[in-house]
Amino acid sequence: MAFKNAIIDDRLEKKYSFVDICIKHTNDWYLRQHHKFPFEERIVIDEELDCWFMNCMYFDDPELDHAKLNKSLWILYYKGEHIRIILDYDISQEIDNVVYDKVYKILSIRDNKTLNEKEIIALLKEILAVYKWDGAIDEKEECTIYVREEVFGDDE
């Protein structure tokens, strides 16, 4: 099996407890109050590999009220381990004479005990190529993705 975009259903929620994971890593009042997502939450998952990737939150823009940055906290679940990854991205960026729709920059990798940095980056490349723009299940439009192969650091 390979990675695929999916919507969290009752079966997946029962198996992985996504709401509890997001509550643990964010201060989302809705999740804490209602113990459910306010909308269909999308993930990228490979159940055979026992691995999934989910966006938990976008960071607030300190300069604008109620605005969000492209910088976001993701959880990479790999065989029982929750790895916190902070990503940022730019749109329509040229690298080596190729224009990519979305270029991801890894700002931090935390709580990792199983995989080394290169293994995580390889997984992210595979996962984000499937995720494309927003994890749409029936997305037909092509989206080129590039993941920078280094961790840039973050003053989280």
Secondary structure, 3 states (H helix, E strand, C coil): CCCEEEECCHHHHHHHCHHHHHHHHCCCHHHHHHCCCCCCCEEEEECCCCEEEEEEEEEECCCCCCCEEEEEEEEEEECCEEEEEEEEEEEEEEECCEEEEEEEEEEEEECCCCCCHHHHHHHHHHHHHHHCCCCCCCCCCCCCEEEEEEECCCCC
